[in-house]
Amino acid sequence: MDWLDPACRLVQDGQAHGQADLIGCARDLRARWGAVGPVAAVAATPLAVATALIAARMSNVPLFLLRGADVPPGVDALVHADGTVTRLNNGAGASAPGFSLVLETSGTTGAPKRLRHDFGRLMARIQPGRGQGCTWLATFDPGGYAGLQVLLTVLRGGGTLVDGAAHDVPAQAERAARHAVTHISATPSFWRAFLLTGKKPPLKALTLGGEAVDQALLDRLAAAFPDATLRHIYASTEAGALFAVSDGRAGFPAAWLETGVEGTDLAIRDGVLHVRGPRLAVALADERLLTDADGWYATGDRVEVVGDRVLFRGREDGVVNVGGVKVVPDAVEALIQAVPGIADAAVRVQASPITGHLLTAQLVATPGQDPAVLRPLVVAALAGLSPAARPRRLEFVTELELSPSGKKKRVQA
């Protein structure tokens, strides 16, 4: 276990777990599962993920991290959320291909996919010992790519990771202040809600990822935490961590389409960002390759070149049909968020027996703003859209509901 930093520490339910504790828990888990083949574990907490990861590494078997999908076929043992183990003994152990990590996508815009990642690639960018003295706040789903990267940063680089429910942002902000958190990596939706709490932990580094970042949010964060470094990372379960943008501007430099960045090639095809690089997932869990014959992967992110910048315009699979009109909810949401006095907004898709789908919107006003005054301003901001793209209902709420991965919940039944 030489990849575990001696100074790594996970704090869960007020109890700290150091390197020796983690190794001890992993050895106990390994003894209980008795597996010689692939293992699946419910990724309930960073501690649960760390324990299962270390144990699978010791056993040199593949580890499936579950975020809600069914247990995959062919696993020898299942580690439940409470730490109990069910031995399945499906006889797959003889063909186990050695240790690897299989992650599920969040399923935000479709059915979750499973992707196999090489552990060495996941660890390659983490410098041992660099994180000592840093205190991180866990905001992402620990079984997702972003949450796993934060966990590995602490396990290999040292430092402390404080766990908490990501969707309860006020409680997270209180926890960050209480533990004097220095580093937070979170979605833009999380950060908008965090700013509303008014908490000011001694942050040294702020990272955004998981959703498109707008310029207004970057400016607000820079003003709220002027002494902290600010960057947004482009990453996904499929693509891995591809690049980071640290110049304080939304999107990324258009020059990178020609030069590439951090070993990754970028291209735009039919309005969709394509990437090619060394950190892509090895394959889907069934070993089907993700890329085309030339190594390019279609991310599904719609982008547009505006001046010297490439800006994100929503997900390709997020486009919905409203009465025969194709609508991009992200674009509608961006217009609402640009209205002065609106702190955040979520445009949601609702099934309709008449039009197929329709849009609704939940809005959060900045403190001191009157929703009755803001409503006509929002209506005016949306007046230039086609009727199909205008939300049928504008509802002001005190906070937006976030998914376990820290993203906005956009689909309604």
Backbone hydrogen bonds, N-H to C=O, Kabsch-Sander energy under -0.5 kcal/mol:
donor,donor_aa,acceptor,acceptor_aa,energy
4,L,1,M,-1.7
5,D,3,W,-0.6
5,D,155,L,-3.5
8,C,5,D,-1.9
9,R,159,G,-1.6
10,L,17,H,-2.4
11,V,161,L,-3.1
12,Q,10,L,-0.6
12,Q,15,Q,-2.5
15,Q,12,Q,-2.1
17,H,10,L,-2.5
19,Q,6,P,-0.5
19,Q,8,C,-0.6
22,L,18,G,-2.4
23,I,19,Q,-2.4
24,G,20,A,-2.2
25,C,21,D,-2.6
26,A,22,L,-2.2
27,R,23,I,-2.3
28,D,24,G,-2.0
29,L,25,C,-2.4
30,R,26,A,-2.7
31,A,27,R,-2.0
32,R,28,D,-1.8
33,W,29,L,-2.3
34,G,30,R,-1.7
39,V,62,P,-2.5
40,A,77,A,-2.5
41,A,64,F,-2.8
42,V,79,V,-2.6
43,A,66,L,-2.5
44,A,42,V,-2.1
49,V,45,T,-2.4
50,A,46,P,-2.8
51,T,47,L,-2.4
52,A,48,A,-2.2
53,L,49,V,-2.7
54,I,50,A,-2.5
55,A,51,T,-2.2
56,A,52,A,-2.6
57,R,53,L,-2.2
58,M,54,I,-2.2
59,S,55,A,-2.1
60,N,56,A,-1.1
61,V,56,A,-1.8
63,L,100,S,-2.6
64,F,39,V,-3.0
65,L,63,L,-0.6
65,L,102,V,-2.5
66,L,41,A,-2.9
66,L,64,F,-0.6
75,V,72,P,-0.7
76,D,38,P,-3.5
77,A,38,P,-0.9
78,L,86,T,-2.7
79,V,40,A,-2.9
80,H,78,L,-0.6
80,H,84,T,-2.9
83,G,80,H,-1.8
86,T,78,L,-2.7
87,R,85,V,-0.6
88,L,76,D,-2.3
88,L,86,T,-0.6
89,N,76,D,-1.9
90,N,75,V,-0.5
95,S,92,A,-1.4
96,A,93,G,-1.7
101,L,117,H,-2.1
102,V,63,L,-2.9
103,L,101,L,-0.6
103,L,115,L,-2.7
105,T,113,K,-2.4
115,L,103,L,-2.8
116,R,283,A,-3.2
117,H,101,L,-3.7
122,L,118,D,-1.8
123,M,119,F,-1.8
124,A,120,G,-1.1
126,I,123,M,-1.8
127,Q,125,R,-0.6
129,G,156,R,-1.0
130,R,127,Q,-1.7
131,G,157,G,-1.8
132,Q,129,G,-1.1
132,Q,157,G,-0.7
134,C,131,G,-2.5
136,W,160,T,-3.7
137,L,183,H,-1.4
138,A,162,V,-3.2
139,T,137,L,-0.7
144,G,141,D,-1.8
147,G,141,D,-0.6
148,L,144,G,-2.5
149,Q,145,Y,-2.3
150,V,146,A,-1.9
151,L,147,G,-2.2
152,L,148,L,-3.0
153,T,149,Q,-2.1
154,V,150,V,-1.6
155,L,151,L,-2.7
156,R,152,L,-2.7
157,G,152,L,-0.6
157,G,153,T,-1.6
158,G,154,V,-1.8
159,G,7,A,-0.7
160,T,134,C,-2.4
161,L,9,R,-2.3
162,V,136,W,-2.8
163,D,11,V,-2.6
163,D,161,L,-0.5
166,A,164,G,-0.6
168,D,165,A,-1.3
169,V,167,H,-1.1
172,Q,168,D,-2.1
173,A,169,V,-2.9
174,E,170,P,-2.0
175,R,171,A,-2.2
176,A,172,Q,-2.6
177,A,173,A,-2.0
178,R,174,E,-2.4
179,H,175,R,-2.3
180,A,177,A,-0.9
181,V,176,A,-2.6
182,T,135,T,-2.1
183,H,135,T,-2.3
184,I,205,A,-1.7
185,S,137,L,-0.6
186,A,207,T,-2.4
191,W,187,T,-2.2
192,R,188,P,-2.4
193,A,189,S,-1.8
194,F,190,F,-2.6
195,L,191,W,-2.4
196,L,192,R,-1.1
197,T,193,A,-0.7
197,T,194,F,-1.2
198,G,194,F,-0.6
198,G,195,L,-0.9
199,K,194,F,-0.5
203,L,201,P,-2.6
204,K,182,T,-3.3
205,A,182,T,-1.8
206,L,229,T,-2.9
207,T,184,I,-2.3
208,L,231,R,-1.8
209,G,186,A,-1.4
218,L,214,D,-1.7
219,D,215,Q,-2.4
220,R,216,A,-2.1
221,L,217,L,-2.5
222,A,218,L,-2.2
223,A,219,D,-1.9
224,A,220,R,-2.1
225,F,221,L,-2.5
228,A,225,F,-1.5
229,T,204,K,-2.6
231,R,206,L,-1.9
232,H,245,V,-2.1
233,I,208,L,-3.0
234,Y,243,F,-2.9
235,A,233,I,-0.7
236,S,240,G,-1.2
240,G,236,S,-2.6
242,L,234,Y,-2.3
242,L,240,G,-0.8
243,F,234,Y,-1.2
245,V,232,H,-2.8
246,S,244,A,-0.5
252,F,310,V,-1.8
254,A,308,D,-2.2
256,W,253,P,-1.6
257,L,254,A,-1.7
258,E,255,A,-1.6
259,T,255,A,-2.1
260,G,256,W,-2.2
261,V,264,T,-2.5
264,T,261,V,-2.1
265,D,276,R,-3.2
267,A,274,H,-2.1
269,R,267,A,-0.5
269,R,272,V,-2.5
272,V,269,R,-1.8
273,L,301,D,-2.6
274,H,267,A,-3.4
275,V,297,Y,-2.3
276,R,265,D,-1.9
280,L,277,G,-0.9
281,A,238,E,-3.0
282,V,116,R,-1.9
283,A,116,R,-1.1
284,L,288,R,-2.7
285,A,114,R,-2.0
287,E,284,L,-2.6
292,D,296,W,-2.3
295,G,292,D,-2.0
297,Y,275,V,-2.9
299,T,273,L,-2.3
299,T,297,Y,-0.7
302,R,300,G,-0.5
302,R,314,G,-3.3
303,V,271,G,-2.2
304,E,311,L,-2.2
306,V,304,E,-0.6
306,V,309,R,-3.0
309,R,306,V,-1.4
310,V,252,F,-3.0
311,L,304,E,-3.0
311,L,309,R,-0.6
313,R,302,R,-3.8
316,E,300,G,-3.8
318,G,315,R,-1.2
319,V,316,E,-1.0
320,V,327,V,-2.6
322,V,320,V,-0.7
322,V,325,V,-3.0
323,G,321,N,-0.6
323,G,355,T,-2.8
325,V,322,V,-1.4
327,V,320,V,-3.0
331,A,328,V,-0.8
332,V,328,V,-1.4
333,E,329,P,-2.6
334,A,330,D,-2.2
335,L,331,A,-1.5
336,I,332,V,-1.7
337,Q,333,E,-2.6
338,A,334,A,-1.1
339,V,336,I,-1.6
342,I,339,V,-2.1
343,A,341,G,-0.6
343,A,364,V,-2.5
344,D,364,V,-1.4
346,A,362,Q,-2.4
348,R,346,A,-0.6
348,R,360,T,-3.0
349,V,410,R,-3.2
350,Q,358,L,-2.9
351,A,412,Q,-0.6
352,S,356,G,-1.7
356,G,352,S,-1.5
357,H,355,T,-1.2
358,L,350,Q,-2.1
360,T,348,R,-2.1
361,A,393,R,-2.6
362,Q,346,A,-2.3
363,L,395,E,-2.9
364,V,344,D,-2.8
366,T,341,G,-2.4
369,Q,366,T,-2.2
373,V,370,D,-1.2
374,L,370,D,-2.0
375,R,371,P,-2.6
377,L,373,V,-0.6
378,V,374,L,-2.3
379,V,375,R,-2.4
380,A,376,P,-2.1
381,A,377,L,-1.9
382,L,378,V,-1.4
383,A,380,A,-0.9
385,L,382,L,-1.8
389,A,386,S,-1.4
390,R,386,S,-0.6
390,R,387,P,-1.0
392,R,359,L,-3.4
393,R,359,L,-0.5
395,E,361,A,-2.9
395,E,393,R,-0.6
396,F,394,L,-0.5
397,V,363,L,-3.0
403,S,407,K,-3.3
406,G,403,S,-2.5
409,K,401,E,-1.4
410,R,408,K,-0.7
412,Q,349,V,-3.1
